[in-house]
Amino acid sequence: MEKIKFSYIVVFILLIITTGCGQMTKVFDSKEDVRELVIGNLEKKYEKSFEYVPDKKEKLEKYPTKKIYTGYFMPKNNPKEVFFVWISTRDKMKDDYAQYYVKSEAEKNVREWIDKPTITLESLTFAPKGTTERIDSSITLEEYIEKFNPTYEIDAVIKHGLTEDEMISVIQSTMEVLYDKLNNFNIGIKITGEKRYYYTAAFDSEMNNKKSNNLEMIKKAIKEQKEMNELLN
């Protein structure tokens, strides 16, 4: 008799799991359905309205054991706060909206570090560091960095009209400051009025990659970037 009861319980649990998974999988039949699911989850999580941001990078990928959706969203009518969302049929939703609670302070810091008459910060974002938990506006920049160890995505602009030696000197001093202040960053530097990057670099302290702030490494990076730009033109 006990075995029969146990069998019924197992069957019941399996039925619930199967039904639940089936319903979730059905939601993942189209991008439009997943967007509605994501918006509902975001509104519950942050208690404000959100909307989908049309983007070519939106994906709904199907694998043998699950489906994965990735896309970009923003608070209603607020295109300045676009963020990344990841969700699957088997895992909780992750998003990186929390970066906007600390972004203005981080941007202020970077401006203080690198802004000069010869170079200015154009934009700053954080590489996606998705979280399932709800994070509110009380989080500080220090807490955010400790929790997520984010990668700073930095775009800067060098003043037009400098000689090559002057630009290299500006880049070198900028890189020295960033290596001193940040654990992880990607930087792209353009010359005013140019569409393509003049110089790019990446640093991740956990990967122990080299700090490319000596003159030869900077010159090499500029040369490689120039060659890449020529291929893209």
C-alpha positions as CSV (number, residue, x, y, z in Angstrom):
1,M,0.0,0.0,0.0
2,E,2.8,2.4,0.9
3,K,4.5,1.6,-2.5
4,I,1.3,2.5,-4.3
5,K,1.0,5.8,-2.4
6,F,4.6,6.6,-3.2
7,S,4.0,5.9,-6.9
8,Y,1.0,8.2,-7.0
9,I,3.1,11.0,-5.4
10,V,5.9,10.5,-7.9
11,V,3.5,10.6,-10.8
12,F,1.8,13.7,-9.4
13,I,5.1,15.6,-9.0
14,L,6.2,14.6,-12.5
15,L,2.9,15.7,-13.9
16,I,3.3,19.1,-12.3
17,I,6.9,19.5,-13.5
18,T,6.0,18.4,-17.0
19,T,3.0,20.7,-17.2
20,G,4.9,23.6,-15.9
21,C,7.8,23.1,-18.3
22,G,5.3,22.6,-21.1
23,Q,3.7,25.9,-20.4
24,M,7.0,27.7,-20.1
25,T,8.2,26.1,-23.4
26,K,5.0,27.3,-25.1
27,V,5.7,30.8,-24.0
28,F,9.1,30.5,-25.7
29,D,7.5,29.7,-29.1
30,S,7.9,33.3,-30.2
31,K,10.0,36.4,-29.4
32,E,6.8,38.4,-28.9
33,D,5.6,36.0,-26.2
34,V,8.9,36.0,-24.3
35,R,9.0,39.8,-24.4
36,E,5.7,39.9,-22.6
37,L,7.0,37.5,-20.0
38,V,10.2,39.5,-19.5
39,I,8.3,42.8,-19.2
40,G,6.0,41.2,-16.6
41,N,9.0,39.9,-14.6
42,L,10.8,43.2,-14.8
43,E,7.8,45.2,-13.5
44,K,7.4,42.8,-10.6
45,K,11.1,43.0,-9.8
46,Y,11.6,46.8,-10.0
47,E,8.0,48.0,-9.5
48,K,8.0,50.3,-12.6
49,S,7.0,50.0,-16.3
50,F,9.3,48.7,-18.9
51,E,9.3,48.2,-22.7
52,Y,11.2,46.3,-25.3
53,V,14.0,48.0,-27.3
54,P,14.1,46.8,-31.0
55,D,17.6,45.4,-31.6
56,K,19.2,43.2,-34.2
57,K,20.9,41.3,-31.4
58,E,17.6,39.9,-30.0
59,K,17.8,36.1,-30.1
60,L,15.6,33.1,-29.3
61,E,17.8,30.1,-29.5
62,K,16.6,26.5,-29.3
63,Y,18.6,23.7,-27.7
64,P,17.8,20.0,-27.0
65,T,17.1,20.7,-23.3
66,K,16.0,24.3,-23.2
67,K,15.3,27.6,-25.1
68,I,17.2,30.8,-24.4
69,Y,16.1,34.4,-25.0
70,T,18.3,37.5,-25.0
71,G,17.2,41.0,-25.7
72,Y,17.3,44.7,-24.6
73,F,14.7,46.6,-22.6
74,M,14.4,50.0,-20.9
75,P,12.1,51.7,-18.5
76,K,9.0,53.2,-20.2
77,N,10.1,56.2,-22.4
78,N,13.6,56.2,-21.1
79,P,16.1,55.4,-23.9
80,K,19.0,56.5,-21.7
81,E,18.7,53.3,-19.6
82,V,18.8,50.4,-22.1
83,F,19.8,47.2,-20.5
84,F,20.3,43.5,-21.3
85,V,18.0,40.6,-20.3
86,W,18.7,36.8,-20.4
87,I,16.1,34.2,-19.7
88,S,15.6,30.5,-20.5
89,T,12.9,27.8,-20.1
90,R,14.9,26.3,-17.2
91,D,16.6,29.3,-15.5
92,K,15.5,32.4,-13.7
93,M,15.7,35.7,-15.6
94,K,18.9,37.8,-15.3
95,D,19.2,41.5,-16.1
96,D,21.7,44.3,-15.6
97,Y,19.3,47.2,-15.0
98,A,21.0,47.8,-11.5
99,Q,24.0,49.4,-13.2
100,Y,21.9,52.6,-13.6
101,Y,21.7,53.1,-9.9
102,V,25.5,53.7,-9.9
103,K,26.3,54.7,-13.5
104,S,26.2,58.4,-12.9
105,E,28.7,58.2,-10.0
106,A,31.0,55.9,-12.0
107,E,30.8,58.3,-15.0
108,K,31.7,61.2,-12.7
109,N,34.8,59.3,-11.4
110,V,36.0,58.4,-14.9
111,R,35.6,62.1,-16.1
112,E,37.7,63.3,-13.1
113,W,40.4,60.7,-13.9
114,I,40.8,61.3,-17.7
115,D,39.2,64.5,-18.8
116,K,41.7,67.1,-20.0
117,P,41.8,69.8,-22.7
118,T,43.2,67.1,-25.1
119,I,40.8,64.2,-24.2
120,T,37.3,63.8,-22.9
121,L,35.0,61.0,-21.9
122,E,32.3,60.4,-24.6
123,S,30.3,57.6,-23.0
124,L,30.5,55.0,-20.2
125,T,28.6,51.8,-19.8
126,F,29.1,48.5,-17.9
127,A,29.4,45.2,-19.7
128,P,26.3,43.1,-18.9
129,K,26.5,41.5,-15.4
130,G,23.1,40.0,-15.0
131,T,21.5,39.2,-11.7
132,T,18.4,37.3,-10.7
133,E,18.0,39.1,-7.5
134,R,16.2,42.5,-7.0
135,I,18.6,45.3,-6.3
136,D,17.3,48.7,-5.3
137,S,18.6,52.2,-5.6
138,S,20.2,52.1,-2.1
139,I,23.2,50.2,-3.5
140,T,26.4,52.2,-3.6
141,L,29.0,52.1,-6.4
142,E,31.5,50.4,-4.0
143,E,28.9,47.7,-3.2
144,Y,28.1,47.2,-6.9
145,I,31.8,46.8,-7.8
146,E,32.4,44.4,-5.0
147,K,29.3,42.4,-5.9
148,F,29.7,42.3,-9.7
149,N,33.3,43.3,-10.5
150,P,32.0,45.0,-13.6
151,T,33.9,45.8,-16.8
152,Y,33.9,49.5,-17.6
153,E,33.1,50.1,-21.3
154,I,34.8,53.5,-22.0
155,D,34.6,55.6,-25.2
156,A,36.8,58.7,-25.3
157,V,37.6,61.4,-27.8
158,I,41.0,63.0,-28.5
159,K,41.1,66.7,-29.6
160,H,41.6,67.1,-33.4
161,G,44.8,68.7,-34.6
162,L,47.4,67.0,-32.3
163,T,50.5,65.5,-33.7
164,E,50.9,61.7,-33.6
165,D,53.4,62.0,-30.7
166,E,51.1,64.2,-28.8
167,M,48.2,61.8,-29.2
168,I,50.3,58.9,-28.1
169,S,51.4,60.9,-25.0
170,V,47.7,61.6,-24.2
171,I,46.8,57.9,-24.6
172,Q,49.7,56.8,-22.4
173,S,48.8,59.1,-19.5
174,T,45.1,58.1,-19.8
175,M,46.0,54.4,-19.7
176,E,48.2,54.8,-16.7
177,V,45.3,56.4,-14.8
178,L,42.8,53.7,-15.8
179,Y,45.2,50.8,-14.9
180,D,45.7,52.4,-11.5
181,K,42.0,52.9,-10.8
182,L,40.1,50.0,-12.5
183,N,40.4,46.2,-12.4
184,N,38.5,45.6,-15.7
185,F,37.9,47.9,-18.6
186,N,37.6,48.2,-22.4
187,I,38.5,51.5,-24.0
188,G,38.0,52.9,-27.5
189,I,39.5,56.3,-28.4
190,K,38.5,58.3,-31.4
191,I,39.8,61.6,-32.9
192,T,37.2,64.3,-32.9
193,G,35.1,64.0,-36.1
194,E,36.2,60.5,-36.9
195,K,33.8,57.5,-36.9
196,R,36.4,54.8,-36.5
197,Y,38.5,54.2,-33.4
198,Y,42.1,55.4,-33.4
199,Y,43.1,53.2,-30.4
200,T,41.5,50.4,-28.5
201,A,42.6,48.3,-25.5
202,A,41.2,45.9,-23.0
203,F,42.3,45.0,-19.5
204,D,41.1,42.3,-17.1
205,S,43.1,41.9,-13.9
206,E,41.8,38.4,-13.3
207,M,43.2,37.3,-16.7
208,N,46.5,38.9,-15.8
209,N,46.9,40.3,-19.3
210,K,49.6,42.9,-19.9
211,K,49.1,46.6,-19.3
212,S,49.7,48.0,-22.7
213,N,50.7,51.5,-21.7
214,N,54.3,51.6,-22.9
215,L,55.0,53.6,-26.1
216,E,55.8,50.6,-28.3
217,M,52.6,48.7,-27.3
218,I,50.5,51.8,-27.9
219,K,52.1,52.4,-31.3
220,K,51.5,48.8,-32.2
221,A,47.8,48.9,-31.1
222,I,47.3,52.1,-33.2
223,K,48.9,50.5,-36.3
224,E,46.7,47.4,-35.8
225,Q,43.6,49.5,-35.4
226,K,44.4,51.5,-38.5
227,E,44.8,48.3,-40.5
228,M,41.4,47.1,-39.2
229,N,39.8,50.4,-40.1
230,E,41.1,50.1,-43.7
231,L,39.5,46.7,-44.0
232,L,36.2,48.0,-42.7
233,N,36.1,50.9,-45.1
